């Protein structure tokens, strides 16, 4: 039970972080039961694209944002 509470709390923290970054937030269903997370980034000439994904149960939340290079 403690693990479920921790995962749901982590899910909402990821959601709030996405709102703070003004990122694109996508919800999608998962066929089957899944638990886990993913962080990735890709560097381009004009900035860096970040992807943060959290899967809890049958729902996946994906947050995508870009940091622009200034200067």
C-alpha positions in Angstrom: 0.0 0.0 0.0 2.9 2.3 0.8 4.3 1.8 -2.7 1.0 2.7 -4.4 0.8 5.9 -2.3 4.4 6.8 -3.2 3.8 6.2 -7.0 0.6 8.2 -7.1 2.4 11.1 -5.2 5.3 10.9 -7.7 2.8 11.0 -10.5 1.3 14.2 -9.3 4.8 15.7 -8.6 5.7 15.0 -12.3 2.4 16.7 -13.4 3.1 19.8 -11.3 6.6 20.0 -12.6 5.3 19.9 -16.2 2.9 22.7 -15.4 5.7 24.8 -13.8 7.8 24.3 -17.0 4.8 25.2 -19.2 5.3 22.0 -21.0 3.2 19.9 -23.3 1.5 17.3 -21.1 0.1 14.1 -22.7 -2.0 11.4 -21.0 -2.2 8.1 -22.6 -3.6 4.7 -21.7 -1.3 1.7 -21.3 -2.4 -1.8 -22.4 -1.5 -3.8 -19.4 -0.1 -2.8 -16.0 3.1 -0.7 -16.0 5.2 1.0 -13.4 8.3 3.1 -14.2 9.7 6.4 -15.4 11.9 7.8 -18.2 14.0 10.9 -18.6 15.6 11.8 -21.9 16.9 14.8 -23.7 18.0 15.7 -27.2 20.3 18.6 -28.0 19.7 20.7 -31.2 21.3 23.8 -32.5 18.5 26.1 -31.1 18.0 24.4 -27.8 17.4 21.1 -25.9 14.2 19.0 -26.0 13.4 17.2 -22.7 11.0 14.3 -22.2 9.8 13.2 -18.8 7.5 10.1 -18.6 5.9 8.5 -15.7 3.8 5.3 -15.9 1.6 4.2 -13.0 -0.8 1.4 -13.5 -2.8 1.8 -16.7 -2.0 5.5 -17.3 1.1 7.1 -18.7 1.9 10.8 -18.4 4.4 12.4 -20.8 5.8 15.9 -20.4 7.8 17.5 -23.2 9.5 20.9 -23.0 12.3 22.8 -24.8 15.0 25.1 -23.3 16.1 27.6 -25.9 19.7 28.6 -26.1 20.1 32.4 -25.5 23.1 34.4 -26.5 
